[in-house]
Amino acid sequence: MPNPIAAVCTFLLATASIAQAPELRAVWVARDGLGSRTQIVQTLDQLAAANCNCVCVNVWSRGFTIHPSQVLFAACGQSQDPSYVGRDPLAEFVLEAHRRGIEVEAWFEYGFMFGWNGWHPGPTGVGPVLTANPSWIGYDDTGNSQVSDGGGGFFTWASHEHPAVRQFLLDLAVEVARNYDVDGIQFDRVRYPSTSFGYDAATVAAYQAATGQAPPTNVNATAWKAWRASRLVSFHQDLYNAVKAERPTLRVTDAPTVMPGAYDTYLQDWPAWLTGGSLDLVYPQVYRTTVSQYTTTLDQQLTYVPQALRAKVAPGIRAITGTSPTSVLGMVAANRARNLPGHVFWYAAEIGDDLPGLVANYFQQPVAVPQQPAGWRPPSVQKEENDATTQATAAFVLTIPSGASGGLARIASSAATGSDKVVYTLPVSDTGLHSLLAYVPGGPGYSSSAPYVVATATGPVTVRVDQSATGASWRELATVWLTAGTTTVEVRAVPGQVVLADAVGLLRSRWPSGPFGSMGAGTSGTNGGLRLAEFGRAGRGGVVRYQASQAIVGAPTLVGVGLASTFVPLFGGTLYLLPDAVFGGVADGFGLFDAAVAIPPLPGLLGVVLYAQGLSFDPLGVDGVSLSPLVVAPIL
């Protein structure tokens, strides 16, 4: 007779194993969730408490980017949705999500839909991009460009075949991949508004070039539909290739409508995107209100996907008014029963009533996102000013400023000296790039240049922070290369200014970068000899920053940067590089001089090593000069 206790134990172990398996628990965050930093924090706190592990945040909506975009500016002279000018909601969202260990996909919600007459439409109602580029407008077989929005207004779609339109969308995606430490790029509306569209000049010309024929008057002619759908397959492959060329670690996803309507109505052959290899995950919008409707539609979708690729299908679940929490739970159960990799919920503004049931029944523990290495996005490590490992000089006294993290902070009055400081010790999980974070409950009267000093692999880096700006928030101060173990962060007093010291933190960065390191020896000087530290990121499209320290205040200082090393005796020391560029200036009031090198996003730079060395005039140095050691960084 079977042992019942053993059977129960086996069941519990199996259940625990399932619970620990990677599972996508993603939520779409639309533009209505980005109204303020406070709203972003509240949304992410709610999702983190429910053990969600990914957010798909809107970055392209109604013909505008929500973040500042040079690509958008080049196309139309506007750089951002007017609602968000003065802010960067994407940067805010990425920082706050990653602090909580939640991944971020940049969601280009509106895809080929470029304008809405209900939102800053311009003189013709088509939005700024199409107003500036009228040849980009898509037309149907009657010469109409307007698509009803269902409420008396209209959308305007771009031509799917105009080369500049396709390049514009690719450039928007690459820009985000280059400028933000996101985890994925997600597109939406990679489709036609209906099969009647495709009669603009660019699409007609492309079809004639491919087939030798004009498009048929029958908008649903089989070959004509197949050709337009195949061109969207091609676009999606171009998108995948462009994103992966920029950052191979990024996940490329899409949120298509469901088959067969996706193809029959919108020419969206997303199963071909999967089989063609241009998607890492796909989120078909299986938006149904009952479990029976959902499972029927889901199983229909899976018939279009080869068995080997079903591990890439994470269905979209309708988690809004009209779908009961019980039904949402049943839909999650249906996905799990089919061994699918997870779920994406529409959407953050209305998912609150579903989260308690999800946590109680399915999301009891945090899990990793599928396809990611273990520990890819750990939450930030943080230390408070009153932590047992934090040390402070007597001039920094505990206080209770408005908005402080944990309610407390330390404050140094204007009478404090430059040697007064608060020293935090932070664990470093692994060697690599990390973002230095600081919580600043700022306001008028506080220092405009409070020094935060972090010990990096190549030496101390000082970042000056304006604490007088109003609004308490976490700020990302710098990207630094750290070695596993511990590091220190110091907040130093500034004579004549009031300095606050509150929480600080480190966040593992996933920017591509070669390792930073130092070699050789420097020479002596008044303050112990010049030192050169390296921070930023040594990746194509990144910026490597150099900071010379221990110079005499006001001393002329140079930083030479080159791609070739050498070994030449000079000024009692050694010149270690052949400089291709030299940056010069004078050391500031802290004895610091900064220089920066922007790395072009060129494939040929992969593996190239950047060498840098500093020189400062110093009467106690040999021949009146102090040299720094060499710092190095190979480019990834």
C-alpha positions in Angstrom: 0.0 0.0 0.0 1.5 3.4 -0.9 2.7 5.6 1.9 0.3 8.6 2.2 2.9 10.7 4.0 5.4 10.1 1.3 2.9 10.9 -1.4 2.0 14.2 0.3 5.7 15.1 0.6 6.3 14.3 -3.1 3.3 16.5 -4.0 4.6 19.4 -1.9 8.1 19.1 -3.3 6.7 19.1 -6.8 4.5 22.1 -6.0 7.4 24.0 -4.6 9.5 23.2 -7.7 6.7 24.6 -9.9 6.4 27.7 -7.8 10.1 28.4 -8.2 10.2 27.9 -11.9 10.7 31.0 -14.0 7.4 32.6 -15.0 6.6 35.9 -16.7 4.3 37.9 -14.5 4.1 41.1 -16.6 1.7 44.0 -16.5 1.2 46.7 -19.1 1.5 50.3 -17.8 -0.3 52.8 -20.1 0.3 56.5 -20.3 -2.3 57.1 -17.6 0.1 55.4 -15.2 2.9 57.9 -15.8 1.4 61.2 -14.6 3.9 61.7 -11.8 6.8 60.1 -10.1 4.6 59.5 -7.1 2.1 57.6 -9.3 4.9 55.5 -10.7 6.2 54.6 -7.2 2.7 53.6 -6.0 2.1 51.4 -9.1 5.4 49.6 -8.7 5.0 49.2 -5.0 1.7 47.5 -5.6 3.1 45.2 -8.4 6.2 44.3 -6.4 4.1 43.3 -3.4 2.3 40.9 -5.7 5.5 39.4 -6.9 5.1 40.6 -10.4 8.4 40.6 -12.2 8.0 42.7 -15.4 6.3 45.9 -16.5 5.7 46.8 -20.1 5.7 50.6 -20.0 4.3 52.8 -22.8 6.9 54.9 -24.6 5.2 55.7 -28.0 1.6 56.9 -27.9 -0.6 59.1 -30.0 2.2 60.1 -32.3 4.6 61.2 -29.6 7.3 59.6 -27.5 6.7 59.8 -23.8 10.4 60.2 -23.1 12.6 62.9 -24.7 13.7 61.7 -28.1 16.2 63.1 -30.6 14.7 60.7 -33.2 11.3 62.3 -32.8 12.8 65.8 -32.8 14.6 65.1 -36.1 11.4 64.0 -37.7 9.1 66.8 -36.6 10.8 69.4 -34.4 9.1 68.1 -31.2 11.0 65.9 -28.8 8.3 64.6 -26.5 4.6 64.3 -25.7 3.6 67.8 -24.3 2.2 66.2 -21.1 5.6 65.1 -20.0 7.9 68.0 -21.0 10.3 68.7 -18.2 10.3 65.0 -17.1 11.6 61.7 -18.4 9.0 59.2 -17.3 10.9 56.3 -18.8 14.0 57.1 -16.8 11.9 57.4 -13.7 10.2 54.1 -14.4 13.3 52.2 -15.1 15.0 53.3 -12.0 12.1 52.6 -9.7 11.3 49.3 -11.3 14.8 48.0 -11.1 15.1 49.2 -7.5 12.4 46.6 -6.8 13.9 43.9 -9.0 11.3 44.3 -11.7 12.3 44.1 -15.3 11.2 46.8 -17.8 10.1 46.4 -21.4 9.8 49.6 -23.4 6.4 49.2 -25.1 5.9 51.0 -28.4 2.1 50.8 -28.1 1.0 52.7 -31.1 3.4 51.1 -33.7 2.5 52.3 -37.2 -0.3 54.5 -35.8 1.2 58.0 -35.9 -1.5 60.5 -35.2 -4.8 61.1 -33.4 -6.9 64.2 -34.0 -7.8 64.2 -30.3 -4.3 64.8 -29.1 -2.1 67.8 -30.2 -3.0 67.0 -33.8 -1.6 70.1 -35.5 -3.3 72.0 -38.3 -4.4 69.0 -40.3 -5.3 66.7 -37.4 -2.7 64.1 -38.2 -0.1 64.8 -35.5 3.4 66.4 -35.7 5.3 63.6 -37.4 2.8 63.3 -40.3 2.3 67.0 -40.6 6.0 67.4 -41.1 6.2 64.4 -43.4 2.9 64.2 -45.4 4.4 61.6 -47.8 4.5 59.2 -44.8 0.6 59.0 -44.6 -1.1 55.7 -45.3 -4.2 55.6 -47.6 -6.9 53.1 -48.3 -8.3 52.1 -51.7 -10.6 55.1 -51.8 -7.9 57.6 -51.1 -9.0 58.0 -47.4 -6.4 58.3 -44.7 -8.7 58.5 -41.6 -9.5 55.6 -39.4 -12.3 56.1 -36.9 -11.4 56.1 -33.2 -15.0 54.9 -32.4 -15.8 58.2 -30.7 -16.2 60.6 -33.5 -12.5 61.3 -34.0 -9.9 59.7 -36.2 -6.5 58.1 -36.2 -4.0 58.5 -39.0 -1.7 55.6 -39.8 1.7 55.8 -41.5 2.5 54.0 -44.7 3.8 50.6 -43.9 6.1 50.5 -46.9 7.6 54.0 -46.9 11.3 53.4 -46.2 11.6 56.5 -43.9 8.6 55.3 -41.8 10.1 51.9 -41.2 13.5 53.5 -40.4 11.9 56.0 -38.1 10.4 53.2 -36.0 13.6 51.2 -36.0 15.5 54.3 -34.9 13.1 54.9 -32.1 13.7 51.4 -30.8 17.4 51.6 -31.1 17.4 55.0 -29.4 15.7 53.5 -26.3 18.0 50.4 -26.4 21.0 52.8 -26.5 19.9 55.3 -23.9 18.0 53.4 -21.3 18.9 50.2 -19.3 15.7 48.4 -20.2 15.3 44.7 -20.4 13.3 44.5 -23.6 11.8 46.3 -26.6 8.1 45.5 -27.2 6.1 46.6 -30.3 2.4 46.8 -30.8 0.2 47.7 -33.8 2.7 46.1 -36.2 -0.3 45.7 -38.5 -2.6 47.4 -40.9 -5.7 49.2 -39.6 -7.7 47.1 -42.1 -7.1 45.2 -45.4 -8.3 48.3 -47.3 -5.1 50.1 -46.5 -1.9 49.9 -48.6 -2.8 52.2 -51.5 -0.4 55.0 -50.6 2.3 55.8 -53.2 5.1 54.1 -51.3 3.3 50.8 -50.9 2.0 50.8 -54.5 5.5 51.4 -55.8 6.9 48.6 -53.6 4.3 46.2 -54.7 4.8 47.0 -58.4 8.6 46.6 -58.0 8.1 43.2 -56.3 5.4 41.8 -58.6 5.3 43.9 -61.8 1.7 44.6 -61.1 -0.4 47.3 -59.6 -2.2 46.4 -56.4 -5.6 44.8 -57.1 -8.8 46.7 -56.5 -10.0 43.8 -54.4 -8.5 44.7 -51.0 -8.8 41.0 -49.9 -7.2 39.4 -52.9 -5.2 36.5 -51.6 -1.8 37.4 -53.1 -2.2 41.1 -52.2 -2.9 40.2 -48.6 -0.1 37.7 -48.4 2.4 40.3 -49.8 1.5 43.0 -47.3 1.6 40.5 -44.4 5.0 39.2 -45.6 6.4 42.8 -45.6 5.4 43.1 -41.9 7.2 39.9 -41.3 10.2 41.6 -42.9 9.8 44.7 -40.8 9.7 42.6 -37.6 12.9 40.8 -38.6 14.5 44.2 -39.3 13.4 45.4 -35.8 14.8 42.3 -34.2 18.1 42.6 -35.9 18.4 46.3 -35.1 17.7 45.8 -31.4 20.0 42.8 -31.1 22.8 44.6 -33.0 22.6 47.4 -30.4 22.2 45.2 -27.3 22.1 41.4 -27.8 20.8 40.8 -24.2 17.5 42.7 -24.9 14.3 40.7 -25.2 12.3 41.6 -28.4 8.5 41.0 -27.9 5.2 42.0 -29.5 1.6 42.1 -28.5 -0.5 41.1 -31.5 -4.2 40.5 -31.9 -5.4 36.9 -32.0 -5.6 34.6 -35.0 -7.2 34.2 -37.5 -8.5 37.8 -37.3 -4.9 39.1 -36.8 -4.2 38.0 -40.4 -7.6 38.2 -42.0 -8.4 41.7 -40.7 -5.0 43.3 -39.9 -2.5 41.4 -42.1 -0.6 40.5 -38.9 0.9 37.1 -39.4 2.6 36.9 -36.0 3.1 33.1 -36.1 5.4 33.8 -39.0 7.3 36.2 -36.8 7.8 33.4 -34.3 8.9 30.8 -36.9 11.1 33.3 -38.6 13.0 34.0 -35.4 12.1 37.6 -34.9 10.5 37.3 -31.5 11.9 36.1 -28.1 8.4 36.1 -26.6 5.0 36.9 -28.0 2.0 38.2 -26.0 -1.2 37.5 -28.1 -4.1 39.5 -26.7 -6.4 36.7 -25.6 -8.8 39.3 -24.2 -11.9 37.3 -23.1 -14.1 37.8 -20.1 -14.8 34.2 -19.1 -12.5 31.2 -18.6 -14.3 29.1 -21.2 -14.0 31.8 -23.8 -10.4 32.3 -22.9 -9.4 28.7 -23.1 -11.2 28.3 -26.4 -9.3 31.3 -27.9 -6.0 30.3 -26.3 -6.1 26.8 -27.7 -7.0 28.2 -31.1 -3.9 30.4 -30.9 -1.7 27.5 -30.0 -2.7 25.6 -33.1 -0.8 28.2 -35.1 2.4 27.7 -33.1 4.7 24.7 -33.5 5.1 22.7 -30.3 8.7 23.7 -30.0 7.9 27.4 -30.0 5.1 27.4 -27.5 7.5 28.2 -24.8 7.6 31.7 -26.3 3.9 32.3 -26.0 2.8 34.3 -22.9 -0.8 35.3 -23.5 -2.3 38.7 -22.7 -5.0 38.5 -20.1 -7.8 41.0 -19.8 -7.6 42.1 -16.1 -10.0 45.1 -16.2 -13.6 45.8 -15.4 -15.8 43.1 -16.9 -13.4 40.3 -16.1 -13.9 39.0 -12.6 -10.9 38.2 -10.3 -12.1 34.6 -10.3 -11.9 34.5 -14.1 -8.5 36.0 -14.1 -7.3 33.2 -11.8 -8.8 30.7 -14.1 -6.9 32.2 -17.1 -3.6 32.0 -15.2 -4.4 28.3 -14.4 -5.1 27.7 -18.0 -1.8 29.1 -19.0 0.0 27.0 -16.4 -1.9 23.9 -17.5 -0.5 24.3 -21.0 3.1 24.9 -19.7 3.2 28.4 -21.1 6.0 30.7 -19.9 3.7 33.2 -18.2 1.2 35.9 -18.6 0.9 39.6 -19.4 -2.0 41.5 -17.7 -3.9 44.4 -19.2 -3.5 46.6 -17.3 -1.9 48.3 -14.2 -4.7 50.9 -13.6 -7.3 48.2 -13.1 -5.5 45.1 -11.9 -5.6 46.0 -8.2 -8.7 43.8 -7.4 -7.0 40.8 -9.0 -3.7 41.0 -7.2 -4.8 39.5 -3.8 -6.1 36.4 -5.4 -3.0 36.0 -7.6 -0.7 36.3 -4.6 -2.8 33.9 -2.6 -3.1 31.2 -5.3 -0.2 31.6 -7.8 2.3 34.3 -7.1 3.2 33.4 -3.5 6.9 33.8 -4.1 9.1 35.9 -6.4 10.4 34.1 -9.5 12.7 34.9 -12.4 11.6 36.0 -15.8 12.0 33.2 -18.4 15.1 33.2 -20.6 17.0 35.3 -18.1 20.1 34.2 -16.1 19.6 33.9 -12.4 19.9 37.2 -10.6 19.6 39.3 -13.7 17.7 42.1 -12.0 18.3 41.8 -8.2 16.7 44.6 -6.1 19.0 47.4 -5.1 21.0 47.2 -1.9 20.5 50.2 0.3 21.9 51.5 3.5 20.5 54.2 5.8 22.4 56.9 7.7 21.6 55.1 10.9 22.5 51.6 9.8 24.9 49.8 12.2 27.6 49.7 9.5 27.3 53.4 8.7 29.8 55.7 10.4 29.6 59.5 10.8 31.6 62.3 12.3 30.1 64.3 15.0 29.2 67.2 12.7 26.6 65.1 11.0 23.7 64.9 13.5 20.4 62.9 13.2 17.4 65.0 12.1 13.9 64.4 10.8 13.6 66.3 7.5 10.4 66.2 5.5 10.4 63.3 3.1 13.4 61.5 4.5 13.8 57.8 3.8 12.9 55.9 6.9 12.0 59.2 8.6 15.5 60.1 9.5 18.6 61.7 7.9 21.9 63.2 9.1 22.6 66.9 8.6 25.8 68.9 8.6 25.5 72.6 9.2 27.4 75.3 7.3 29.9 75.4 10.1 31.1 71.8 9.3 34.5 71.2 7.8 35.5 69.4 4.6 36.7 66.5 6.7 33.3 65.8 8.2 31.4 62.9 6.5 29.0 60.0 6.7 30.5 56.7 5.4 28.2 53.9 4.2 29.5 50.4 3.5 27.6 48.6 0.8 27.9 44.9 -0.3 28.7 44.3 -3.9 27.1 41.2 -5.2 29.4 40.6 -8.2 32.0 42.3 -10.2 30.6 44.6 -12.9 28.7 47.8 -13.6 26.5 49.2 -10.8 24.4 52.4 -10.6 25.1 54.6 -7.6 21.9 55.7 -6.0 21.1 58.3 -3.4 17.8 59.3 -1.7 17.6 63.0 -1.5 14.9 64.7 0.6 15.9 68.0 -1.0 14.6 71.5 -0.7 15.7 75.2 -0.5 18.6 75.8 1.9 20.4 72.6 1.2 23.7 72.3 -0.6 23.8 72.8 -4.3 26.9 70.7 -4.7 27.0 68.0 -2.0 29.9 65.6 -2.7 29.1 61.9 -2.8 32.3 59.8 -3.1 32.2 56.1 -4.2 35.2 53.8 -4.1 35.4 52.2 -7.6 37.8 49.6 -9.1 40.0 52.4 -10.4 39.8 54.8 -7.4 37.4 57.2 -5.8 34.8 59.0 -7.9 33.2 62.2 -6.6 29.7 63.1 -7.8 28.3 66.5 -6.8 24.5 66.5 -6.0 22.2 69.5 -6.0 20.2 68.9 -2.8 18.4 72.2 -3.1 16.0 70.9 -5.7 12.6 70.2 -4.3 11.0 66.8 -4.2 12.3 63.8 -2.3 13.3 61.0 -4.6 15.9 58.4 -5.4 18.4 59.7 -7.9 20.9 57.8 -10.1 24.2 59.5 -9.6 26.7 57.5 -11.7 27.5 54.2 -13.3 30.6 52.7 -11.7 32.6 49.5 -12.1 32.9 47.7 -8.8 34.6 44.4 -7.7 32.7 41.8 -5.7 32.9 42.3 -1.9 32.1 45.7 -0.5 32.5 49.3 -1.4 32.0 52.6 0.5 30.1 55.7 -0.3 30.9 59.0 1.6 28.7 62.0 1.9 31.0 64.9 2.7 30.2 68.3 4.3 30.8 71.5 2.4 31.9 74.5 4.5 29.3 77.3 4.2 26.5 74.9 3.0 24.0 72.6 4.7 24.5 69.0 3.6 22.0 66.1 4.1 23.0 62.5 4.2 20.1 60.0 3.8 19.9 56.5 2.2 22.3 55.4 -0.5 22.2 52.3 -2.7 23.7 50.3 -5.5 21.8 48.8 -8.4 23.2 46.2 -10.7 23.5 47.6 -14.2 23.1 45.6 -17.4 24.6 48.0 -19.7 27.2 46.3 -22.0 30.6 47.4 -20.9 34.2 46.1 -20.7 35.8 46.0 -17.3 37.6 49.0 -15.9 41.0 48.6 -14.4 44.3 50.4 -13.6 47.9 49.6 -14.4 51.3 51.0 -13.6 52.3 53.7 -11.2 51.9 57.4 -11.0 54.3 60.0 -9.6 54.3 62.0 -6.4 52.8 65.5 -5.9 51.5 67.9 -3.3 48.5 65.9 -2.4 50.1 62.5 -2.7 50.2 62.5 -6.5 47.5 62.7 -9.3 45.0 59.8 -9.5 42.7 59.0 -12.4 39.4 57.1 -11.9 37.2 55.8 -14.6 33.4 55.4 -14.6 30.5 55.4 -17.0 30.3 52.5 -19.4 32.7 51.2 -22.0 30.2 50.0 -24.5 29.4 51.1 -28.1 27.1 54.1 -27.8 28.2 54.6 -24.2 30.2 57.3 -22.5 33.4 56.7 -20.5 34.1 59.4 -17.9 37.4 60.2 -16.3 38.1 62.0 -13.1 41.5 63.2 -12.1 41.8 63.8 -8.3 44.3 64.9 -5.8 45.4 67.8 -8.0 46.1 71.3 -6.6 43.0 73.5 -6.7 43.2 75.6 -9.9 46.2 73.6 -11.3 46.2 73.0 -15.1 45.3 69.4 -15.7 45.2 67.1 -18.7 43.6 63.7 -19.5 45.0 61.9 -22.5 42.9 59.1 -24.1 44.2 56.7 -26.8 43.8 53.3 -28.4 47.4 52.3 -28.2 49.7 51.8 -25.2 53.4 52.6 -24.9 56.1 52.8 -22.3 58.1 56.0 -22.4 59.9 57.5 -19.4 58.5 61.0 -18.7 58.6 63.4 -15.8 60.1 60.9 -13.4 57.5 58.3 -14.3 56.1 56.6 -17.4 53.8 57.7 -20.2 51.7 54.6 -20.8 49.7 55.6 -23.9 49.8 57.3 -27.3 47.1 59.9 -26.9 44.5 60.3 -29.7 42.7 63.0 -27.8 43.7 65.3 -24.9 41.2 67.1 -22.6 42.4 70.0 -20.6 41.2 72.4 -17.9 41.9 73.4 -14.3 41.2 71.4 -11.2 38.1 72.6 -9.3 37.7 73.5 -5.6 37.9 69.8 -4.7 41.1 69.2 -6.7 39.1 67.4 -9.4 39.1 67.6 -13.2 36.5 65.6 -15.3 36.6 64.6 -19.0 34.3 62.4 -21.0 34.6 60.3 -24.2 31.5 59.3 -26.1 32.0 56.0 -27.8 30.4 55.8 -31.3 28.0 52.8 -31.8 30.3 51.2 -34.4 30.7 47.4 -34.6 34.4 47.7 -35.4 35.0 49.1 -31.9 34.2 45.8 -30.3 37.1 44.7 -28.2 39.1 47.9 -28.8 40.9 49.0 -25.6 40.7 52.6 -24.3 43.7 53.8 -22.5 43.8 57.0 -20.4 46.3 58.8 -18.2 46.2 62.1 -16.3 48.8 64.9 -15.9 48.6 67.9 -13.6 51.0 70.7 -13.0 52.4 70.4 -9.4 55.5 72.2 -7.9 56.3 69.1 -5.8 56.3 66.8 -8.9 59.3 66.0 -11.0 59.8 68.9 -13.4 56.7 70.4 -11.9 54.4 67.7 -13.1 52.4 64.8 -11.5 51.4 61.8 -13.6 48.6 59.4 -12.8 48.6 55.6 -13.3 47.1 54.3 -16.4 43.4 53.3 -16.6 42.0 50.9 -19.1 38.7 49.7 -20.5 38.0 47.3 -23.4 34.9 48.2 -25.3 31.9 45.8 -25.6 
